[in-house]
Amino acid sequence: MDHPAPPTDADTTAIEAAAFRRLLQHLNVERPDVQNIDLMILAGFCRNCLANWYREAAQAQGKPLGKDAARDAVYGMPFAEWKEKFQKEATAEQLAAFESATKQHTDH
């Protein structure tokens, strides 16, 4: 039985890029209702974190990228527009949960 060849570095990069694009589609098209604060509470990262990681990766490749351009790439639109369309004011419960989650992450 033939076994497929392992992915090359280029294949791996393409697969990772496709998975990242799928994550962005899920967050921004299919679930824009999921608030960044809820992502931070549950997973310890949000869309802004992804934008920061995107910018850091670009800079590591010698491709300087500004904060706004990175957020545009992650949000699929200017951040201010996304906030206006989708971001809700954080509730007292969300803020308390965020504070608790942040404390747990920094206590380790």
Summary of the structure (lengths in Angstrom):
residues: 108
radius of gyration: 17.1
end to end distance: 48.2
largest distance: 59.4
contacts: 246
relative contact order: 0.11
helix: 70%
strand: 0%
